[in-house]
Amino acid sequence: MKPFHIKLFIFGLLMLSALLPARGVAQQQDTPQITSLESRVSNLEHRIPYHTEDGAGLFLFGAFCALWAQNTGRNPWLWFFLGLLFSVIAILVLLSKNADDKKGKT
C-alpha cells in the first residue's frame, strides 16, 4: 500500500471510532420505540393462526360454489370468486338459482 492509502485508512478508522459512541447514545434513546414495536409484532403473531383458519374457510366456500356451479352448467371461476368474497350470500344465491332451474325442468 502507498503511504497516502495507509493515512487514508487510518483516518477512516479514526472517524469510524469517533462515530461509534454517538451511535450507542442514539440506540439508547430508541429503546422505548423498539420495545413498543416488539410488543406490536408479538401481538400480530398471536393473531395470525385465527386469520389463516378464516382464509381456509373462505377458500372452501369458494370451492363449494365453483363445484356446484360447474355441475349446474355455470361459470365455475366466477362462482369461485363470488363464493370467496361473499361466502354465505353466494351459496344462498346459487341455491336459489338451482331451485329455479329445477322448477323450470319440471
LOPASE-241008 format. One record per atom (N, C-alpha, C, O): residue in three letters; x negated, y, z negated. Coordinates in steps of 0.1 Angstrom, whole numbers, padded with zeros to 4 digits, always signed. Layout:
REM residues N
alaXYZ/...
END
This chain:
REM residues 106
met-0008-0012+0000/met+0000+0000+0000/met-0009+0012+0000/met-0020+0013-0006/lys-0004+0023+0006/lys-0011+0035+0007/lys-0009+0042-0006/lys+0001+0040-0013/pro-0018+0051-0010/pro-0017+0058-0023/pro-0004+0067-0024/pro+0002+0068-0035/phe+0001+0072-0013/phe+0013+0080-0013/phe+0025+0071-0016/phe+0034+0075-0023/his+0025+0059-0010/his+0036+0050-0013/his+0037+0045-0027/his+0047+0044-0033/ile+0025+0044-0033/ile+0024+0040-0047/ile+0029+0051-0056/ile+0037+0049-0065/lys+0026+0064-0053/lys+0030+0075-0060/lys+0046+0076-0059/lys+0053+0080-0069/leu+0051+0074-0047/leu+0065+0075-0045/leu+0072+0064-0052/leu+0083+0066-0058/phe+0067+0052-0053/phe+0072+0041-0060/phe+0073+0044-0075/phe+0083+0042-0081/ile+0062+0049-0080/ile+0061+0053-0095/ile+0071+0064-0098/ile+0078+0063-0108/phe+0072+0074-0089/phe+0082+0085-0091/phe+0096+0079-0091/phe+0104+0083-0099/gly+0099+0070-0082/gly+0112+0064-0082/gly+0116+0056-0095/gly+0127+0057-0100/leu+0105+0049-0100/leu+0108+0042-0112/leu+0110+0051-0124/leu+0118+0049-0133/leu+0103+0062-0124/leu+0105+0072-0135/leu+0119+0078-0134/leu+0125+0080-0144/met+0123+0081-0122/met+0136+0087-0120/met+0147+0077-0125/met+0157+0081-0131/leu+0145+0065-0121/leu+0154+0054-0125/leu+0155+0052-0140/leu+0166+0051-0146/ser+0143+0053-0146/ser+0143+0051-0161/ser+0149+0063-0168/ser+0155+0062-0179/ala+0148+0075-0162/ala+0155+0087-0167/ala+0170+0086-0166/ala+0177+0092-0175/leu+0175+0079-0156/leu+0189+0079-0154/leu+0196+0068-0163/leu+0208+0069-0166/leu+0188+0058-0166/leu+0194+0047-0174/leu+0200+0050-0187/leu+0212+0046-0190/pro+0194+0059-0196/pro+0201+0062-0208/pro+0214+0070-0206/pro+0223+0068-0213/ala+0214+0079-0196/ala+0226+0086-0193/ala+0237+0076-0189/ala+0249+0079-0192/arg+0234+0066-0182/arg+0244+0056-0177/arg+0250+0049-0190/arg+0262+0046-0190/gly+0242+0046-0200/gly+0246+0040-0212/gly+0256+0048-0219/gly+0266+0043-0224/val+0254+0061-0219/val+0264+0070-0226/val+0277+0070-0218/val+0288+0070-0225/ala+0276+0070-0205/ala+0289+0070-0197/ala+0296+0058-0199/ala+0309+0058-0200/gln+0289+0047-0201/gln+0296+0034-0203/gln+0303+0034-0217/gln+0314+0028-0218/gln+0298+0040-0227/gln+0304+0041-0240/gln+0317+0049-0239/gln+0326+0046-0247/gln+0317+0059-0231/gln+0329+0068-0230/gln+0340+0061-0223/gln+0352+0064-0225/asp+0337+0052-0214/asp+0347+0045-0206/asp+0353+0033-0213/asp+0362+0027-0208/thr+0348+0029-0225/thr+0352+0017-0232/thr+0367+0017-0234/thr+0373+0006-0232/pro+0374+0028-0239/pro+0388+0027-0241/pro+0396+0024-0228/pro+0406+0017-0228/gln+0391+0030-0217/gln+0398+0028-0204/gln+0396+0013-0200/gln+0405+0007-0195/ile+0384+0008-0202/ile+0381-0006-0198/ile+0390-0015-0207/ile+0395-0025-0201/thr+0390-0013-0219/thr+0399-0021-0228/thr+0413-0021-0224/thr+0420-0031-0224/ser+0418-0009-0221/ser+0432-0008-0216/ser+0434-0016-0203/ser+0444-0022-0202/leu+0425-0015-0194/leu+0426-0022-0181/leu+0425-0037-0183/leu+0433-0044-0177/glu+0417-0042-0192/glu+0416-0056-0195/glu+0429-0061-0201/glu+0434-0072-0198/ser+0435-0053-0210/ser+0448-0056-0216/ser+0459-0057-0205/ser+0467-0067-0205/arg+0459-0048-0195/arg+0469-0048-0185/arg+0467-0060-0176/arg+0477-0066-0172/val+0455-0064-0173/val+0452-0075-0164/val+0457-0088-0171/val+0462-0097-0165/ser+0454-0089-0184/ser+0458-0100-0192/ser+0473-0102-0192/ser+0478-0113-0191/asn+0480-0091-0193/asn+0495-0092-0193/asn+0500-0096-0179/asn+0509-0104-0178/leu+0493-0092-0168/leu+0497-0096-0155/leu+0495-0111-0153/leu+0502-0118-0147/glu+0483-0116-0159/glu+0480-0130-0157/glu+0491-0139-0164/glu+0493-0150-0159/his+0497-0134-0175/his+0507-0142-0181/his+0520-0142-0174/his+0528-0152-0175/arg+0522-0133-0165/arg+0535-0132-0157/arg+0534-0140-0144/arg+0544-0143-0139/ile+0522-0143-0139/ile+0521-0150-0126/ile+0528-0163-0125/ile+0535-0165-0115/pro+0528-0172-0135/pro+0535-0185-0133/pro+0550-0184-0131/pro+0556-0191-0123/tyr+0556-0174-0137/tyr+0570-0172-0136/tyr+0574-0167-0121/tyr+0584-0172-0116/his+0566-0159-0116/his+0568-0154-0102/his+0566-0165-0092/his+0572-0165-0081/thr+0556-0174-0094/thr+0554-0185-0085/thr+0566-0194-0084/thr+0569-0199-0074/glu+0572-0196-0096/glu+0584-0205-0096/glu+0596-0198-0089/glu+0603-0205-0082/asp+0597-0185-0090/asp+0607-0178-0083/asp+0605-0179-0068/asp+0614-0181-0060/gly+0593-0177-0064/gly+0589-0178-0049/gly+0592-0192-0044/gly+0597-0193-0033/ala+0589-0202-0052/ala+0592-0216-0047/ala+0607-0218-0046/ala+0612-0225-0036/gly+0615-0212-0055/gly+0630-0213-0054/gly+0635-0206-0042/gly+0644-0211-0035/leu+0630-0194-0039/leu+0634-0187-0027/leu+0631-0194-0014/leu+0638-0195-0005/phe+0619-0200-0014/phe+0615-0208-0002/phe+0624-0220+0000/phe+0628-0223+0011/leu+0628-0226-0011/leu+0638-0238-0010/leu+0651-0233-0005/leu+0658-0240+0003/phe+0656-0221-0009/phe+0669-0216-0004/phe+0667-0214+0011/phe+0676-0217+0019/gly+0656-0208+0016/gly+0654-0206+0030/gly+0653-0219+0038/gly+0659-0220+0048/ala+0646-0229+0032/ala+0645-0242+0039/ala+0659-0249+0040/ala+0662-0255+0050/phe+0667-0248+0029/phe+0680-0254+0029/phe+0689-0247+0040/phe+0696-0254+0048/cys+0688-0234+0041/cys+0696-0227+0051/cys+0692-0230+0065/cys+0700-0232+0074/ala+0679-0231+0067/ala+0673-0235+0080/ala+0678-0249+0084/ala+0681-0251+0096/leu+0677-0258+0075/leu+0681-0272+0078/leu+0696-0272+0082/leu+0700-0279+0091/trp+0704-0266+0074/trp+0718-0266+0076/trp+0721-0259+0090/trp+0730-0264+0097/ala+0715-0248+0092/ala+0717-0241+0105/ala+0713-0249+0117/ala+0720-0249+0127/gln+0702-0256+0115/gln+0697-0265+0126/gln+0707-0276+0129/gln+0710-0279+0141/asn+0713-0282+0119/asn+0723-0292+0120/asn+0736-0288+0126/asn+0744-0296+0131/thr+0739-0275+0125/thr+0752-0270+0130/thr+0750-0262+0143/thr+0759-0255+0147/gly+0738-0262+0149/gly+0735-0256+0161/gly+0732-0241+0161/gly+0734-0234+0171/arg+0728-0236+0149/arg+0725-0222+0148/arg+0710-0220+0148/arg+0702-0230+0148/asn+0705-0208+0148/asn+0691-0205+0149/asn+0685-0207+0135/asn+0687-0200+0125/pro+0676-0218+0134/pro+0671-0221+0120/pro+0661-0210+0115/pro+0661-0208+0103/trp+0653-0204+0124/trp+0644-0194+0119/trp+0651-0181+0113/trp+0647-0176+0103/leu+0662-0177+0120/leu+0670-0166+0115/leu+0675-0170+0101/leu+0675-0161+0092/trp+0681-0181+0100/trp+0687-0185+0087/trp+0677-0188+0076/trp+0680-0187+0064/phe+0665-0192+0080/phe+0654-0194+0070/phe+0651-0181+0064/phe+0651-0180+0051/phe+0649-0170+0072/phe+0646-0157+0066/phe+0657-0151+0059/phe+0656-0144+0049/leu+0670-0153+0064/leu+0681-0148+0057/leu+0682-0155+0043/leu+0685-0149+0033/gly+0680-0168+0043/gly+0680-0176+0030/gly+0669-0172+0021/gly+0671-0171+0009/leu+0658-0168+0027/leu+0646-0164+0019/leu+0649-0150+0012/leu+0646-0148+0001/leu+0655-0141+0020/leu+0658-0128+0015/leu+0670-0127+0006/leu+0670-0120-0004/phe+0681-0134+0010/phe+0694-0132+0004/phe+0699-0144-0004/phe+0710-0144-0010/ser+0691-0154-0004/ser+0693-0167-0012/ser+0708-0171-0012/ser+0713-0177-0003/val+0714-0169-0024/val+0728-0174-0026/val+0738-0168-0016/val+0747-0175-0012/ile+0737-0156-0013/ile+0746-0149-0003/ile+0745-0156+0010/ile+0756-0159+0017/ala+0733-0159+0015/ala+0731-0165+0028/ala+0738-0179+0028/ala+0744-0183+0038/ile+0736-0187+0017/ile+0742-0200+0016/ile+0758-0199+0017/ile+0764-0207+0023/leu+0763-0189+0009/leu+0778-0187+0010/leu+0783-0184+0024/leu+0793-0189+0028/val+0775-0175+0031/val+0779-0172+0044/val+0778-0184+0053/val+0787-0186+0062/leu+0768-0192+0052/leu+0766-0204+0060/leu+0777-0214+0057/leu+0782-0220+0066/leu+0781-0215+0045/leu+0792-0224+0041/leu+0805-0219+0048/leu+0813-0227+0053/ser+0807-0206+0047/ser+0819-0201+0053/ser+0819-0203+0068/ser+0830-0207+0074/lys+0808-0201+0075/lys+0807-0203+0089/lys+0810-0218+0093/lys+0816-0221+0103/asn+0804-0227+0084/asn+0806-0241+0087/asn+0821-0245+0085/asn+0826-0253+0092/ala+0827-0239+0075/ala+0841-0242+0073/ala+0850-0237+0085/ala+0859-0244+0089/asp+0846-0225+0090/asp+0853-0220+0102/asp+0851-0230+0114/asp+0860-0232+0122/asp+0839-0235+0116/asp+0836-0244+0126/asp+0844-0257+0125/asp+0849-0262+0135/lys+0846-0262+0113/lys+0853-0274+0111/lys+0868-0272+0114/lys+0875-0281+0119/lys+0873-0260+0110/lys+0887-0257+0113/lys+0890-0256+0128/lys+0900-0260+0133/gly+0880-0251+0135/gly+0881-0249+0150/gly+0881-0262+0157/gly+0887-0264+0168/lys+0874-0272+0151/lys+0873-0286+0158/lys+0886-0294+0156/lys+0889-0303+0164/thr+0893-0291+0145/thr+0905-0300+0142/thr+0917-0295+0149/thr+0928-0301+0147/
END
